[in-house]
């Protein structure tokens, strides 16, 4: 029996005794894990938990392929509700004003693991997995064993099909024996407070109330479920929830603590306290003050008498207002790019009577893959020395209790706190990957030292609210890349030039401008070493070889000028085109050098040269990073060369090449340089030393070509090919008949 069947059976067995529970299974296609270098290295899985789920079981399966050379590695798996997990395996710094919660994760080896979550929140759940941080060594594909680590999470849920609904102010009798009771409450919009109370609780005639209540749903990485244990008198068993989540169902689970055969009876009563909103919109402002002025420089409307009324404790229909609701317009700009602005294009008026609230609609399911940025600014002349503007940013429901607390905590969410004062008139908050929900911005004026100063004080706060894929587009040393998992889109920053971090703002390992310029100069000017084989080729009348070396020098120079991560960048063509031409030139240069050493007949040499170039072009198109795509044709050329040399040795009864000076001063140095170049290319390059080890590779490759090129034919004069361009006729020699003709 496999692990999935075992896990499914463990969920099904408990449901046989409770017909209200059913089990369901969800799975996704496995993905190959990668060593972590940036957020795109992590593999993301997106699941949806159905409503009324009481148990969530994650089954994590890992398989390995690649043979015995592959070692066991540690795999890190992250879980988060509502948005992709914000992870930081490299321990880098985040941008200023960024608020990040600790991630919930587990570490596992090549073995299966499982995680259970009771009463999970319905909706989007995300799982991300990756291998340990990647090493700095640059590995050449084909020279190291290819190890694949396949990860697949399966989600098994157990949900309730019969749930009792608690209506406000209507007692709901319940009897607990061996199975728990599952209840749910619908919390409408503008609910200020929820009170849940157990009445008439009795256990087989006793006065105690052995009931365990679980209110709310579990979320990760933070869990704000409320747990109430009622063991004392029934009249003290109640739960008060300020600012419960609006416009959704609230789960309640009641379990008996009296034992397996003892019944517990009670009545559950829920009371909701409604909140009266003062809704501010453009039409209302115009009607309240037709003569109000407009500031042309800022495009903001000045405060009107309608605003001034908000500072008083107005009662309409016998009930006071509890918040001022500023309607916000959502403007979709692009993928994971949204701007929010008040519909009347005015600043938000903040006073001490009640909080001013703005709702940000981030509940589409496609907004959690970016970064939410909130910027606030207050005019210095409008804030006195003893006043303070407190700001809370919450999901699901706004924070409304500024008069009693400033911790920004609602019933099931710990909000983000900001403040504005005379010393700090600007505030900014960045939330990477915000949860899928309605977000609320609450502002209120408080006077901790002298409350009487706040009675008539009012402050205009200018807001800038937007959602972007990447903060500041990852800056000058990063690239914002849009990632996709099936239909879900999210963004991440890929950093360069040694910069790191969520938005490429961590410069702890960054290259200075001088280092970047030095790297560019080394990688480009080292290609001038190809002038040596070019000159020798022209000198020995090897024009085809000279043209190939010139091609390689040109494209290698400009490819590395375009490949630089920092400021010293020059791209004369598309980056992919430059890279392809550089790789093609390097391979063909090696190919033509070996064929030239074989001293083949001209027709055969040029046929092989053309065929080899076509093979290189095809193989690089298939896999540009594959080492054997380049080494294969070169080894074939080497076999041709060795075969021709052995043939000449047998035919002449003498070692070929015949001169010991040729071996000592040319072939051995050239072979040594080529061997050292291959060693550096395959085993010594790292991300830190790339700019000088790869420069050495350039010089060794060009130097070996210069040493290994064969000498000119005895009957060919030096620079003979260049002399032919100045004449209108040439003297051709027939090697078979030893005759000269004029053409």
N, C-alpha and C positions, 0 to 999 in steps of 0.2 A: 504494500500500500504506500503510495507516494505521499509527500508532505502536504500537498493540496487536499488530497482525499482525507488525510488525518485531521487537518484543520477544519474542513467542512463537516466532518463527522462530529468533532468536538462541539461545533455550534448547533448541529441538528439534534443531538441527544438531549440537551436541556429543553428544547422546544417541544419535545414529545409530551412533557408533563404540563405544558402551558400552551393551549391551543391558540392563544392570542398572538403568539410570536411566529414569525416566518423568517427563513434564512435566504439570503441572496448573495450571489458571487459576481464580482466584477474583475476584469483582467485587462491588461494592455500588452502590446507586443514588447518583447524584451529589447534592451538597448545595450550596445557595447560601451563600457565605461572607459574613461580617459583619465590620465594623470592631470591633476589640477594645475592650471596656470592662470586662468581667469574664469569669469562666471560661465562663459560658453563651454567650458570643459565639463561642467556638471550636466548630468542627464536628468531632465525634468519629466515627471509623470503627473498628469492631471486627472483627478477623479471627482465624482459628484456623489455625495452621501445623500441618500433619500431621506425625506422627512420621517419623523417618529422612529428613528433608529436608536436603540438602547445599547447596542454593543457593536463596536467596530474592531475587526481583527485584521491586522496587516500581516501578510505572509511574505517574507523577503527571501528570494531565491537567487543564488549566485552560482554560476557554472564557469569553468575555466577550460580553455583550449589552447594548444600550442606546444604540447609535449612536456617531458620531464624537466626541460631547462627553465621552465616558468616557475617562479617562486610564489609563495603565498603572500599576498599583499592585504593591507588593511583597507576596508571599504567604509566610507562614512556616508550615512543616510540621514537626511534631514526631513522633518515633517512640519507642515504649517497649514493652518486653516485660513482660507480667504485670499491668499496671495502666495506667490513663490517665496520660499524661504530666503531670508537675507543672510548670507554666509560670508565668513572671513577666515578661511583656512590659513592664509599667509600672514595673518596678524597685522595687516596694513591699517592705516588710518583712514577715516571717513572725512568727507568735506566738513567744513565748519557748519554748525547749526543743524547737523544731521542727527536725528534720533533713531537709534537702532536697538531693538530688543534682542536679548540673547536667544540664540537658535536652539531648538530642541533637536537633538541628533543622537544616533546610536552608531557604534563602531562594530564591525563584524569582519570575520575572515571568510574564506571560501566555504561557508556553511550556511545553512538556512537559519533564519531568525524570525521571530514573530513579536508583535506588539498589540496589546489590547487597550482600547479606549472606551470607557463607559459613557453613555449618553453624549455621543459626539454631536457637534452642531451640524445641521443639514446645510448642504451647499458645496462649494468648491474646497477640495483638499489637494495639496500639492506635496509630492515626494521628489526629492533631489538626491542624487548619489554621485560620488566621484571617487577616484583612487587618490593616494597621497599626492602631495605637491610634486610636480615634475622636477627632475634634476636639470641642472644647467647644461649638461652634456648634449651636444647635437648628434643624434644617432642617425646613421645613414641606413636607409631602408634596404634590407637585404643582407647586412652584415651583422645584425643582431636578431635573436629569436623573436618571432612575432607572437606575442602572448595576448590572448583575447579574454577579457573578463566580462561575462554577460550577466546583466542584472535584470530581474523581473519582479515587480511587486504585484501581489494579488490582494484584492480587498474583499473581505467577507463581512457582511452585515447581518444583524438580527434586529428586525424592526417589529413594531406593534401594529396590529391591524384593528384593534379595538381600543380606543382611547376615550376616556370620559372628558367632557368639556366643562370647564368651570366658567359659569357666567357670573358677571359682577353682582354682588349682593344677593346671590341665590345659594343657600347652603346645599352642598352635594354630599349626601350620606355615602360612606365608604366602610367596608369591613375587610380587614386584613387577616389572613390566616397563614397560608404557606407561600402564596404568591404576592408580589407587590402590586400596587395600584398605579396605573399610568394615567396622568391627568395632563391637560394642557389649557393654557389661558391665552386668549388673544388680547394683545396690548395694542390699542388703537393709537393713532398719532396724537401728539400733544398730551400724553399721559405724564403727569408730574411725579406720581408716587403710586406704588402698588403695595398693598398689605395683604398677606396671606395668613389666615388664622385657622386653627383647628378648634372646633367647638364640640362640647359633649363627648369628649374622648373617654372611653372606658375599656378596661381589659378584664373580661369575665367578672364584672361587678366591682373591680377595684377602682380607686380614684386616680391611679397613675396613667400616664399616656406614653407607653413605650413605642414611639413612632420615630422613624428616621426619614427625614425629608431631604430630597435632592432637587434643587430648583435651578433651572438653566441648563445650558449645554456646555460640554467641554470643548475647548479650543486649544490649539498649540501655536506658539510656544508658551503663552500664558493661559492660565485656566482660572476663571473667576466664578466658577460654580458656587452656589450658596448651599451649605449643608446645615440642616437644623435637626438636632436630636431632642425630641420631646420626652423626657423621662420624669419631669416634675408634674405639678398640677396642670390641668388642661388650660386654665385661663391665662397662663403665661406663655403658651406655645403659639407664637406668631412670628412672622418675618416681615420686615419693612424694607422695601427696595426703592431707593430714590432714582429717578430717571431711568426706568426700565427701557429696554430696546423697543422702539416704536414700530408699529405696523407689522407685527410678526407674532407667531405663536411661541409661548413660553412653556417649556416642558417641566413637569413636576412628577417626581416618582416618590411614592410613599412605601416604606418597608416596615414590617413589624419587628420589634425587638423583644417580643414576649416569649418566643420559643416556637417550635414547629406545630404544636397542637393547641395553642392559645390564641383565641380570636381577639381582635382589637377593632372597636367601632368608633367612628368619629364622623364629624361633618366638616368639610372644607369650605371656607368662605373667603372670597377674594373681594377686595375693595379697591377701586381705582379712583385716584384723585385727578381730575381733569385740569388742564392748564389752558387759560384763555390767551391766545396769541393776538398781539396787535400787528396786523399785517400791513407793511409799508410797501406801496408800489407807486409807480410814476403817476398814475391817474389820481390817486389820493393826494399826492403832494401838490399837484396842479390845482385841485379843487380847494385844498386847504389854504393855499397862498398864491393867488393869481398874480400878485405884484412882486413875488420874490425875485431876487437878482441872480445873475449868472456870472460866474468868473470865467472870462474868455481865455485866460492864460492856462487854466487847469482843466476847464471843461466840467467843473464841479458846481453843483447848485449849493447856494448858501443855506444855512438852517432856516427853516420856516416856522411859523407859529405852531403848525402841526407837530413839528419836532419838539417844541417847547412843552407841549402838553404831555409828552411822554415822560417827562421828569416827575410828574405828579402821580400820586396814587389814585388813578382814575378807576372808577367802578362803572361798569356797564351791565345793566341787568342784574345788579346785586353781586356780581363776582369780579374780583380784581384781575387785572392782566398779570401774567407771570413772565412774559417775554415779548420782545419786539422782533418780529419775523421780517427780515429783509429778503425779498425774493431775488433769486440769483438765476441768471441765464447761463446755460451751458452751451459753449460754442466749440464744436468739434473741428479741429484744425487739420489733423492728419492721424495716422495710426498711432495710438497711445499718446495723443497730443490733444489736450483740451484746455480751453481758457474759460474761467468763470468770472463773471462781473455782475454787479447789481443791475437789475433791469432799468433803474432810473439813472444809472451812471453818476451817482452821488456817493460821497464818502459815508461811512457808517457812523451814525451818531451814537455815542456811548455816554451813559449817565449812570447814576447810582440806584435808581429806583428798581430797575429790572434788567436782565441781560439782553443784549442785542445778539440775535442769532442769525447766521447764514447757513444754508444747507447746500452742500456740494454733492451733486449726483454722480457717484462713482460706483453705481450698482449695475452696470451693464454687463459685467462679466469679462470685459475686455480692457478694463482700466487699471487692473492691478499689476500690469507689467512695466510700469513707468515709475516716475518719482513725482510725488506731490510736493509743491513748493508754495509756502504761504509767507508773504512779505507784508509787513504792517509798518505804517509811518504816521506819526502824530505831529501836528504843528506845535512848535515849542511855546508859542504864545498862549496856547489853549490849555496847557497842563501847568497847574500850580505846583509848588514845591512839596505839598503834603498829599497830593493826589497820585493815584496809581491806577493804571488801566490793566486789569487782569484779563488774560485771554486763555481759553481752553479749547483744545481741538480734540473731538471725540468722534467715535464711530457709533452708529446705531441710534444714539440719542444724545441730545446736548446736555452739557453740565449747566445746572440752573441755581445751585445753592452757593452763590458767591457771598451771601450775607452770613453764612455759618461756617463755610470751609473754603479753602483755596487749593485743594489737592487735585481738582479736576477728575475725581473718581465718580463714575456713574455706577449703575447696578452691576454691570458685567464688563466694564472697560475702564482701564486706567488711561486717562487722557494725557495729552501733551500740554505743558504749561508754558505760557509766554507772559511777558509784562512790558509795559511802556511807562516811562517816567521822564522827568526833566533831564535826568542824566543819561537816559537811554531812550531816545525817541524812535528808534527803529528796532524791529524784531523780525527774525526770519526763522522759519522751521522747514526742514526738508524731511520727508517721510519716504524712504525708498520702498517700493512695492506696497502701496497701501491696500488694505483689505477691501474686498468687494463689498461695499455697503454704502449707505448714505453717511457722509461725514458732516459734522456740524462745527461751526466756528462760533464760540460764545465769547462775548466781550462785556465787561462791566467795570464801572468806575468805583474804586474803593478808596477809603481814607482811613488807614489803620490808626493814625495818631489823633486826628480830629474829624470824627464822622460828620459834624455839622457843616464842614466845608463842602461836602459832596452833595448837599441837598439841591443846590442850584447850579452846580458845576456840570458842564457838558463838554465833551471832546469829540472832534471829528477825526476819524481814523480812516486813512486811505489804504485800501487793500489791493494786493496783486496776488491773484490766485490762479495757478495753472498746473497742469499735469504734462510732463515732458518725458520722452523715452529715456534720455540721459541728461543728467544735470550739466549745463553749460556745454552740451554736445561733447562731453569727455575732455574738454580743454584742448590745448595745442598739441599735447603729447598722447592723445588717445583717439580712438575711432569708435563711434557709437554704432553697434551692430544689432540689427533686429533679428531675434531668434524666434524659432517657431517649433511648437510641439503640436502636431496635428493642426487644429484650427485655432489654437491659442498662441498669441504673439506676446513676446516680452523682449526687453532690450538689455544690453550689457555693454560695458566699456572694455575694449582691448587696448592696453597701454603699450607704449614703446619708449625707447631711449632710457630704459631703466626706471621709468615712472611706474607707480603701482597704485593700488587702492580702488575703491568703488567707482570713483570718477576720475582716476588718474591724477590725483592731487598729492599723493605720497611721494616725496622726493628723497626719501632716505637712501635709495640706491640709484638715484637718477644720474645720468651723465651730464656734465657741464657742457656749455656751448663749445668750449675749447676741445673737450674730448670728442664731441660730435664732429667738429671740423677735422680733427686729427684722424678720426676713423674714416671719414669720407675721403680725405687725401690719401691715406694708406691704401684703401681698397680700390681707388681709381688710378692713382699714379703707379701702383705696382704693376698695372697692365702695360706700362711703357717698356717693361722687360721684353715684351714681344717684338720690340724693334730689332733685337738681336737675331732671332730666327728669320724675321722678314728680310733683313739686310743680307744675311747669309744665303737665303733662298734666291734673292735677286742676283747675288754675286755668282751663284752656281747655276743660274738659269733655270730655277724651279719656280716659275711664275704662278702656277696653280697653288702650290704650297704657300707661297708668299701672300697670295690673295686671301687664302683661308686664315692665315695667321692675322692678317690685317682686319678681317671680318671679326675674328674672336676678340682682338684687342679693342676694337671700336665698341661692340655691343657689351662686352664685359665692363668697360669703363662707364658707360652711360647706364647700364643696369644697376651697378652699385651706387652710382650717383642718385638714382631714383629710389633705391632700396633703403636709404638711410631713414631712421625713425625720427630724427630731430629737425632742426631748422635748415641744415645744410643739405638741401634736396634739390635735384634738377632732373626733371623727367621730359625728355624730348619726344617720347612715344608713350603709348599705353604701357602700364607696368607689366601686365601679363605678356605683352609682345616682347618687351625688352628681356624679360626672364627667359622666355622660350628661345630667343635668338642667342642669348648667352650660353644656355645649356647646349644648344645645337652646335654652336661654334666650338665649345670646349671638347665635345665628343668627336666632332669631325677633325679637329686639330690632332688629337691623339691618333685617330684612324689614318689620316694621311701621312703622319710622321712614320708610323710603323710600315705602311705600304711603301713609302719612299726608301726605307732601310732595306726592304726586300729586293730592291733593284730589279723590278719586273720590267718587261717590255712595255713601251709607252702605251700601246693600245690596251693591253690587259690592265695596266695600272689605272688608267683613266676610267675603264669600265667598272673596275672594283671600287674606285673612288666614288663614282656616281651612285652605284648600287648601295654602298655603305651609307652615303648621305641620305638616301631615301629611307633606308632602314632606321637610321637615327631619327629622322623626322617622324616616322610612324611610331616608334617606341616612346619617344618623348611625349607624343600626343596621348598615348595610352596611360603612361605613368611617368610624370616628370621627375619624381623623387626616387624612383626605383634605381638602385645602384646597378643591378644586372642588366637593365636596359641599355646602359652605357658600356658596362664592362663586357657584355657578351660579344658585341661586334669587335671590340678592341682585342679580346682574346682570340677571336677568329683571325684577325689580321696578324696577331702574333704567331699563330700557328702557320700561316702562310709564310711569314718571314723566316721562321725557324726551318721550315721545309725547304725553302730556296737556299738558305745558308748550308744546310746539310747536303743538298744536291750539289752545290758548288764545291764543297769539301770533298765529296766522293769523286766528282768529275775531274778536279784538279789534283787530287791526291795531296791536298795541303789545306791547312786550316783557313777558314774564311771568317772575317777579313784577314788578309795575309800579313799585314803590318802589325807588329807589336805596339808601335807608337799609336796606331789607331785604337787599339784596345785600352792602353794605359791612359792616354790623354783625352780620349773622346768617349768611347763606349762605356767604360767603367764609371767615369764621373756622371755621364748622362743617365745610366741605369740607377746609380745611387741617388741622384736627385729625383728621378721618377719614383723610386721606392719610398723615399722620405716624403714626397708629396702625397702619395697614396696613404701612407701611415698617418700623416697629419689630417688628411681629409676624412678618414674613416674612424679615427679613435682619439684625436686630441682636441677637436674643436668643441668649445662651450659657448654659451651665450655671452660670457664675460670677455673671453679672449678671441672672439670671432674676428674682430676687425684686424688683428695682426696675424693670427694663424692663417686666416684665409688670404691675407696679403702675401704671406710666405708661400702659400699654395700657388698663387698666381706666378710668383717669381720662379719657383721651382719647376712649374709646368713649362713656362717659356724657356727657362735655362736648359732643361732636359731636351727640349726640341732642338735648341741650337747645337747642343753637343751631339745629338743622335743623328742629325741630318747627314746623309752620306756625302763624301767629297764629289767634286764635279768630275765629269768625264775628262780624260786626258786631252781629248781632241777639242774640247770646248774651252774657249778663252774666258777669262774672268770678265764679268759684266757684258758677256756676248749678247745676251737678250736685250739689254738696254741699247746696245749699238744698232740693233736691227731696226729700231724704230726711226732712225735718222736716214736710212737708205731706202731706195726704191727697188732694190733687188737684194736677194740673199743667196748664199752659196750653200747648197744642200749636199750632204755626203751620203752615198749609198754604201752602207757597211758591208754589203755582200760582194759588190763588184769593185769597191774602192775607186769609184769614179765620181767626178765632180761635175755638176751641171749648173748652168746659170738660169735662173727663173725670174 
